[in-house]
Amino acid sequence: MPEPLTPDRLLALDRRHVWHPYGPMPGREAPLAVESAAGVRLRLAEPVAGHRELVDGMSSWWSAVHGYNHPVLNEAARGQLDRVSHVMFGGLTHEPAVRLAKRLVDVTPEGLEHVFLADSGSVSVEVAVKMCLQYWRSVGRPAKRRLLTWRGGYHGDTWTPMSVCDPDGGMHHLWSGLLPRQVFAPAPPPGFDAAPDPEYAGRLRALVAEHADELAAVIVEPVVQGAGGMRFHSPAYLRVLREACDEHGVLLILDEIATGFGRTGTFFASEHAGISPDVLCVGKALTGGYLTMAATLCSTEVARGISEGEVPVLAHGPTFMANPLAAAVADASIGLLLSQDWAGEVKRIGAGLREGLAAAEGAPGVRDVRVLGAIGVVQLDREVDVAAATRAAVGHGVWLRPFRDMVYTMPPYVTGDEDVARIGAAVCAAARAGVGA
């Protein structure tokens, strides 16, 4: 084992060599160095604002639903390491991948029978789109090559997913004019419990009908638009899209990378609407935050269409596809969720967030406060001062990562009531600091 770096040396090397996400090189703000993690706490290499440990209010970008250093997931990883950590998936198979595929078929919405194991959420979206494009080409309709989505969405940072992120307000507007031109509907009206707007529903139907001859698929995030703005919308609009796609011969892709595995209060967000997609993308919480892995599931119709076409293969194969180590941990993570009252825990956390975030309602600079499942959002009326908001949260002993005009939290499902209350107080403090109040 190499000698551990001192905190100062670590940060100096980080600044010189490491490019962090969504930042310049070198970064403007020094990151906090994490030494270890257990439960819901991140242990820092040295104290910051009087805290050596921070409660993680982000689940490591929504993935660590069981917290850190969980004995069940640790054992799954250790046991698989003793057998095989990786083997190519071309021409070979292995038990962890087969078990995980069967598990995913069992827990996902009805009709999704076939599983492509990818290595990141963005890649799972690339695969989903490729499936739909190849399906239509295989059945003799190659003109169906565009995608329809609504504004305010986010589907990843690789090329095709960027094309269906919000084209104006999103982080990928830099690439306008270079990305494939897709069809955009207005963002869905806000409010999970709001009565659906018939005019908006009619507009969705009309857009699908108008572009049906060129549309391969509709792709949306169900119920919660994540990194594009943390917006919640009525499940009724998903039913509208399902009906319109069925009526006009268009495939439906649901991106549940952020919403899958219980985050919104149902195991998959599409369950709020009672629908099944033709293609489904999952990731993030799939492995409980331990390893990178995602999956794209599709219906038998889509798989058969591709496999009976002129080119009867799905020409996609990441090197680390179906990595046995990640597959074993993912299967254990889903099993762990199903063995517990995950729905009760999500409901409990949601109640705690409602209570804690109530203090932000009506505060200066706050536009909206909303909670759904184990997601809490304070939306501001201006861009958040990220550095100030982060410092305020750390001062309360909590790790948050605000962005755009939002301070939000997605805690691990194992977060206790006292820590949920601490997170709520930290979100409110970060919101105040984020607007200079």
C-alpha positions as CSV (number, residue, x, y, z in Angstrom):
1,M,0.0,0.0,0.0
2,P,1.4,3.5,-0.9
3,E,1.8,6.0,1.9
4,P,-1.3,8.1,2.3
5,L,-1.1,11.6,0.9
6,T,-1.3,14.5,3.4
7,P,-4.5,16.6,2.9
8,D,-2.4,19.5,1.6
9,R,-0.5,17.3,-0.9
10,L,-3.7,15.6,-2.0
11,L,-5.4,18.9,-2.7
12,A,-2.4,20.3,-4.5
13,L,-2.2,17.3,-6.8
14,D,-5.9,17.4,-7.3
15,R,-5.8,21.0,-8.4
16,R,-2.9,20.4,-10.8
17,H,-4.1,17.2,-12.5
18,V,-7.7,16.3,-11.8
19,W,-10.6,17.7,-13.8
20,H,-13.8,17.7,-11.8
21,P,-17.3,17.5,-13.4
22,Y,-18.9,20.7,-14.7
23,G,-15.9,22.8,-13.7
24,P,-12.9,24.5,-15.2
25,M,-9.3,23.3,-15.1
26,P,-8.1,24.1,-12.5
27,G,-11.2,24.4,-10.3
28,R,-12.3,27.6,-8.8
29,E,-13.2,26.1,-5.4
30,A,-11.1,23.5,-3.6
31,P,-13.1,20.2,-3.2
32,L,-13.5,18.6,0.2
33,A,-11.3,15.5,0.5
34,V,-13.2,12.4,1.7
35,E,-11.2,9.9,3.7
36,S,-13.9,7.3,4.3
37,A,-17.6,6.9,4.5
38,A,-20.0,4.8,6.6
39,G,-23.8,4.9,7.0
40,V,-24.9,8.3,5.9
41,R,-21.7,10.1,6.9
42,L,-18.7,11.2,4.8
43,R,-15.5,11.5,6.9
44,L,-13.3,14.3,5.7
45,A,-9.5,14.2,5.6
46,E,-9.5,17.2,7.9
47,P,-12.2,19.2,9.6
48,V,-14.1,21.9,7.7
49,A,-16.2,24.5,9.5
50,G,-15.7,22.5,12.7
51,H,-17.0,19.2,11.2
52,R,-14.9,16.1,10.5
53,E,-18.0,14.3,9.3
54,L,-20.8,15.4,7.0
55,V,-24.3,13.9,6.6
56,D,-24.7,13.1,2.9
57,G,-27.8,14.8,1.7
58,M,-27.1,13.8,-2.0
59,S,-26.7,10.0,-1.9
60,S,-23.7,10.6,-4.1
61,W,-25.7,12.0,-7.0
62,W,-28.8,9.9,-6.0
63,S,-27.1,6.5,-6.1
64,A,-26.1,5.5,-2.5
65,V,-29.6,4.7,-1.4
66,H,-28.3,2.2,1.3
67,G,-25.6,4.7,2.5
68,Y,-22.0,3.7,2.6
69,N,-20.0,0.7,3.7
70,H,-23.1,-1.5,4.0
71,P,-22.3,-5.0,5.1
72,V,-24.6,-6.8,2.6
73,L,-23.2,-4.9,-0.4
74,N,-19.6,-5.3,1.0
75,E,-20.1,-9.0,1.2
76,A,-21.5,-9.2,-2.3
77,A,-18.5,-7.4,-3.6
78,R,-15.9,-9.4,-1.6
79,G,-17.5,-12.7,-2.6
80,Q,-17.5,-11.8,-6.3
81,L,-13.9,-10.7,-6.1
82,D,-12.9,-14.1,-5.0
83,R,-14.5,-15.6,-8.1
84,V,-14.0,-13.2,-11.0
85,S,-14.0,-9.4,-11.1
86,H,-14.4,-9.0,-14.8
87,V,-14.7,-11.1,-18.0
88,M,-15.7,-10.0,-21.5
89,F,-19.4,-10.5,-22.3
90,G,-19.0,-11.2,-25.9
91,G,-19.4,-15.0,-26.3
92,L,-19.3,-15.5,-22.6
93,T,-21.9,-15.2,-19.8
94,H,-21.8,-15.5,-16.0
95,E,-24.2,-16.0,-13.1
96,P,-24.2,-12.4,-11.7
97,A,-25.3,-11.0,-15.0
98,V,-28.0,-13.6,-15.5
99,R,-29.3,-13.2,-12.0
100,L,-29.4,-9.4,-12.3
101,A,-31.2,-9.5,-15.7
102,K,-33.8,-11.8,-14.2
103,R,-34.2,-9.6,-11.2
104,L,-34.7,-6.5,-13.4
105,V,-37.3,-8.2,-15.5
106,D,-39.1,-9.2,-12.3
107,V,-39.2,-5.7,-10.7
108,T,-39.6,-3.5,-13.7
109,P,-43.0,-2.7,-15.4
110,E,-44.7,-5.5,-17.2
111,G,-43.6,-6.3,-20.8
112,L,-39.9,-5.5,-20.4
113,E,-38.3,-8.9,-21.0
114,H,-34.8,-8.2,-22.4
115,V,-31.9,-6.6,-20.7
116,F,-28.8,-4.9,-22.1
117,L,-26.3,-4.2,-19.3
118,A,-24.4,-1.0,-19.9
119,D,-21.8,0.9,-17.9
120,S,-23.4,4.3,-17.3
121,G,-26.7,6.0,-17.4
122,S,-25.8,8.1,-20.4
123,V,-24.7,5.0,-22.3
124,S,-28.0,3.3,-21.4
125,V,-29.8,6.2,-23.1
126,E,-27.6,5.8,-26.1
127,V,-28.5,2.2,-26.3
128,A,-32.2,2.9,-25.9
129,V,-32.2,5.3,-28.8
130,K,-30.1,2.9,-30.9
131,M,-32.6,0.2,-30.2
132,C,-35.5,2.3,-31.4
133,L,-33.7,3.6,-34.5
134,Q,-32.7,0.1,-35.5
135,Y,-36.1,-1.3,-34.8
136,W,-37.7,1.0,-37.3
137,R,-35.0,0.5,-39.8
138,S,-35.4,-3.3,-39.4
139,V,-39.1,-3.1,-40.0
140,G,-38.7,-1.0,-43.2
141,R,-39.4,2.5,-41.9
142,P,-35.9,4.2,-41.8
143,A,-37.5,7.7,-42.0
144,K,-38.5,7.3,-38.3
145,R,-35.3,8.7,-36.9
146,R,-36.1,11.6,-34.7
147,L,-37.0,11.8,-31.0
148,L,-39.7,13.8,-29.2
149,T,-39.3,15.0,-25.6
150,W,-40.4,17.9,-23.5
151,R,-38.3,20.8,-22.4
152,G,-36.7,20.9,-19.0
153,G,-35.3,17.4,-19.3
154,Y,-31.9,15.9,-18.8
155,H,-30.7,12.5,-20.1
156,G,-26.9,12.5,-19.9
157,D,-23.8,14.1,-21.3
158,T,-22.9,11.9,-24.2
159,W,-23.9,12.9,-27.7
160,T,-27.4,11.6,-28.3
161,P,-28.6,12.1,-24.7
162,M,-27.5,15.8,-25.0
163,S,-29.8,16.2,-28.0
164,V,-32.9,15.5,-25.9
165,C,-31.8,17.6,-22.9
166,D,-33.4,21.0,-22.7
167,P,-32.0,22.9,-25.8
168,D,-32.1,26.4,-24.3
169,G,-32.0,26.4,-20.5
170,G,-29.9,23.2,-20.2
171,M,-26.2,22.8,-19.8
172,H,-25.7,21.6,-23.3
173,H,-26.8,24.7,-25.3
174,L,-23.2,25.1,-26.3
175,W,-23.7,22.3,-28.8
176,S,-26.8,23.8,-30.5
177,G,-26.5,23.4,-34.2
178,L,-24.3,20.4,-34.0
179,L,-26.5,17.9,-32.2
180,P,-29.3,16.1,-33.9
181,R,-32.4,18.2,-34.2
182,Q,-35.2,16.7,-32.1
183,V,-38.8,17.6,-31.5
184,F,-39.6,19.5,-28.3
185,A,-42.9,19.9,-26.5
186,P,-43.2,22.6,-23.8
187,A,-42.2,21.5,-20.3
188,P,-45.0,19.7,-18.5
189,P,-47.1,21.9,-16.1
190,P,-45.7,21.7,-12.6
191,G,-47.2,19.8,-9.7
192,F,-47.3,16.1,-9.1
193,D,-50.8,16.4,-7.5
194,A,-52.0,19.2,-9.9
195,A,-55.0,18.5,-12.1
196,P,-53.8,17.7,-15.6
197,D,-54.2,20.5,-18.1
198,P,-56.4,19.4,-21.0
199,E,-54.9,22.0,-23.3
200,Y,-51.3,20.7,-22.6
201,A,-52.4,17.1,-23.0
202,G,-53.9,18.0,-26.3
203,R,-50.7,19.6,-27.4
204,L,-48.7,16.5,-26.6
205,R,-51.1,14.4,-28.6
206,A,-51.0,16.8,-31.5
207,L,-47.2,16.8,-31.6
208,V,-46.9,13.0,-31.6
209,A,-49.5,12.9,-34.4
210,E,-47.9,15.6,-36.4
211,H,-44.5,14.1,-36.4
212,A,-45.4,10.4,-36.2
213,D,-44.0,9.6,-39.6
214,E,-40.5,10.8,-38.5
215,L,-40.5,9.8,-34.9
216,A,-38.7,6.8,-33.7
217,A,-39.6,7.4,-30.1
218,V,-40.7,9.7,-27.3
219,I,-38.3,9.9,-24.4
220,V,-39.0,11.5,-21.1
221,E,-38.2,11.3,-17.4
222,P,-41.4,10.1,-15.6
223,V,-42.9,12.3,-12.9
224,V,-39.6,14.0,-11.9
225,Q,-37.3,15.9,-14.3
226,G,-34.0,15.5,-12.5
227,A,-30.8,17.5,-13.3
228,G,-32.7,19.7,-15.8
229,G,-34.6,21.4,-13.0
230,M,-36.0,19.0,-10.4
231,R,-39.5,19.6,-11.6
232,F,-42.4,17.3,-10.6
233,H,-45.4,16.8,-13.0
234,S,-48.7,14.9,-13.0
235,P,-48.5,11.2,-14.0
236,A,-51.4,11.9,-16.2
237,Y,-49.1,13.2,-18.9
238,L,-47.3,9.9,-19.1
239,R,-50.7,8.2,-19.8
240,V,-51.3,10.7,-22.6
241,L,-47.9,9.9,-24.1
242,R,-48.5,6.2,-23.9
243,E,-51.8,6.5,-25.6
244,A,-50.5,8.8,-28.3
245,C,-47.5,6.6,-29.0
246,D,-49.8,3.5,-29.3
247,E,-52.2,5.3,-31.6
248,H,-49.5,6.7,-33.9
249,G,-46.9,3.9,-34.0
250,V,-44.2,5.5,-31.9
251,L,-42.0,3.8,-29.3
252,L,-41.9,5.2,-25.7
253,I,-38.6,5.3,-23.8
254,L,-38.8,6.1,-20.1
255,D,-35.6,7.3,-18.5
256,E,-35.8,6.2,-14.8
257,I,-32.1,6.6,-14.1
258,A,-32.8,9.1,-11.4
259,T,-36.3,8.0,-10.4
260,G,-35.9,4.2,-10.3
261,F,-35.6,2.0,-7.2
262,G,-38.0,3.8,-4.9
263,R,-37.0,7.5,-5.0
264,T,-40.4,8.9,-5.8
265,G,-42.4,6.6,-3.5
266,T,-43.1,3.8,-6.0
267,F,-40.4,1.4,-7.1
268,F,-40.4,2.9,-10.6
269,A,-41.9,6.3,-11.2
270,S,-44.0,5.0,-14.1
271,E,-46.0,3.1,-11.6
272,H,-47.6,6.4,-10.6
273,A,-49.2,6.4,-14.0
274,G,-49.8,2.7,-14.3
275,I,-48.0,2.4,-17.7
276,S,-45.2,0.4,-19.2
277,P,-42.7,1.8,-21.7
278,D,-41.3,0.0,-24.7
279,V,-37.8,0.7,-23.5
280,L,-36.6,1.6,-20.0
281,C,-33.3,3.0,-18.8
282,V,-32.1,2.5,-15.2
283,G,-28.9,3.3,-13.4
284,K,-27.6,5.4,-10.4
285,A,-29.2,3.5,-7.5
286,L,-28.9,0.2,-9.4
287,T,-25.7,-0.8,-7.6
288,G,-26.5,1.2,-4.4
289,G,-23.7,3.6,-5.4
290,Y,-20.9,1.1,-5.2
291,L,-19.9,0.7,-8.9
292,T,-20.9,2.2,-12.2
293,M,-23.6,0.2,-14.1
294,A,-26.8,0.9,-15.9
295,A,-29.3,-1.1,-18.0
296,T,-31.6,-0.7,-20.9
297,L,-34.7,-3.0,-21.0
298,C,-37.0,-3.5,-23.9
299,S,-40.1,-5.3,-25.0
300,T,-40.1,-8.5,-27.0
301,E,-41.5,-6.6,-30.0
302,V,-38.5,-4.3,-30.0
303,A,-36.0,-7.1,-29.6
304,R,-37.7,-9.3,-32.2
305,G,-37.8,-6.4,-34.7
306,I,-34.1,-5.8,-34.4
307,S,-33.2,-9.5,-34.4
308,E,-35.2,-10.2,-37.5
309,G,-34.0,-7.2,-39.5
310,E,-31.4,-6.9,-42.3
311,V,-28.7,-6.5,-39.7
312,P,-30.0,-8.9,-37.0
313,V,-27.8,-7.7,-34.1
314,L,-27.7,-4.8,-31.8
315,A,-24.2,-3.4,-32.6
316,H,-23.2,-2.1,-29.2
317,G,-20.8,-3.7,-26.7
318,P,-19.0,-1.7,-24.0
319,T,-15.8,-3.4,-22.8
320,F,-17.1,-3.5,-19.2
321,M,-20.6,-4.5,-20.1
322,A,-22.2,-6.8,-17.5
323,N,-19.1,-6.5,-15.3
324,P,-19.5,-9.4,-12.8
325,L,-18.5,-7.3,-9.8
326,A,-21.0,-4.6,-10.5
327,A,-23.7,-7.1,-11.4
328,A,-23.3,-9.0,-8.2
329,V,-23.5,-5.8,-6.1
330,A,-26.5,-4.6,-8.1
331,D,-28.4,-7.8,-7.6
332,A,-27.6,-7.6,-3.8
333,S,-28.7,-4.0,-3.7
334,I,-32.1,-4.7,-5.3
335,G,-32.5,-7.7,-3.0
336,L,-31.7,-5.6,0.0
337,L,-34.3,-3.0,-1.0
338,L,-37.0,-5.6,-1.5
339,S,-36.2,-7.3,1.9
340,Q,-36.9,-4.1,3.7
341,D,-39.8,-1.6,4.0
342,W,-38.2,0.8,1.5
343,A,-41.5,2.5,0.8
344,G,-42.0,3.2,4.5
345,E,-38.5,4.6,4.8
346,V,-39.0,6.9,1.7
347,K,-42.4,8.1,3.1
348,R,-40.8,8.8,6.5
349,I,-37.9,10.8,4.9
350,G,-40.4,12.7,2.8
351,A,-42.4,13.6,5.9
352,G,-39.3,14.8,7.6
353,L,-38.2,16.9,4.6
354,R,-41.7,18.5,4.4
355,E,-41.4,19.5,8.1
356,G,-37.8,20.7,7.8
357,L,-38.2,22.7,4.5
358,A,-41.4,24.4,5.7
359,A,-39.1,27.1,7.2
360,A,-38.1,28.1,3.7
361,E,-41.6,28.8,2.4
362,G,-42.1,32.5,1.8
363,A,-38.5,33.3,2.7
364,P,-36.7,36.1,0.7
365,G,-35.6,34.8,-2.7
366,V,-37.5,31.5,-2.5
367,R,-39.8,30.8,-5.4
368,D,-41.1,27.3,-4.5
369,V,-40.6,24.5,-1.9
370,R,-41.6,21.0,-3.0
371,V,-41.2,17.4,-1.8
372,L,-42.0,14.1,-3.5
373,G,-40.9,10.8,-2.1
374,A,-37.4,11.2,-0.7
375,I,-36.7,14.3,-2.8
376,G,-36.8,17.8,-1.3
377,V,-36.3,21.0,-3.4
378,V,-36.1,24.7,-2.5
379,Q,-36.2,26.7,-5.8
380,L,-34.9,30.2,-5.7
381,D,-35.8,33.2,-7.8
382,R,-32.3,33.6,-9.1
383,E,-29.1,31.6,-9.7
384,V,-27.8,30.2,-6.5
385,D,-24.4,31.3,-5.2
386,V,-23.1,27.7,-5.1
387,A,-20.0,28.4,-3.0
388,A,-21.9,30.4,-0.3
389,A,-24.8,27.8,-0.2
390,T,-22.3,24.9,0.1
391,R,-20.4,26.6,2.9
392,A,-23.7,27.2,4.7
393,A,-24.7,23.5,4.4
394,V,-21.2,22.4,5.6
395,G,-21.5,24.7,8.5
396,H,-24.6,22.6,9.5
397,G,-22.6,19.4,9.1
398,V,-24.3,18.4,5.8
399,W,-23.1,17.8,2.3
400,L,-25.3,19.4,-0.4
401,R,-24.5,20.2,-4.0
402,P,-26.8,23.1,-5.2
403,F,-27.1,24.0,-8.9
404,R,-28.7,26.5,-11.1
405,D,-31.5,28.1,-9.0
406,M,-32.0,25.1,-6.6
407,V,-30.9,23.8,-3.3
408,Y,-32.1,20.2,-3.1
409,T,-31.6,16.9,-1.3
410,M,-32.0,13.2,-2.0
411,P,-30.9,11.5,1.2
412,P,-30.1,7.8,1.5
413,Y,-33.1,5.7,2.5
414,V,-31.2,4.8,5.8
415,T,-31.1,8.4,7.0
416,G,-32.4,8.6,10.5
417,D,-35.0,11.2,11.7
418,E,-32.4,13.4,13.4
419,D,-30.2,13.5,10.3
420,V,-33.2,14.2,8.1
421,A,-34.0,17.2,10.3
422,R,-30.4,18.3,10.1
423,I,-30.5,18.1,6.3
424,G,-33.7,20.1,6.3
425,A,-32.1,22.9,8.4
426,A,-29.0,22.8,6.1
427,V,-31.1,23.2,2.9
428,C,-32.9,26.2,4.4
429,A,-29.5,27.7,5.5
430,A,-28.0,27.1,2.1
431,A,-31.0,28.7,0.4
432,R,-30.6,31.8,2.5
433,A,-26.9,32.0,1.8
434,G,-27.5,31.2,-1.8
435,V,-29.5,34.4,-2.3
436,G,-27.3,36.5,0.0
437,A,-30.0,36.7,2.6
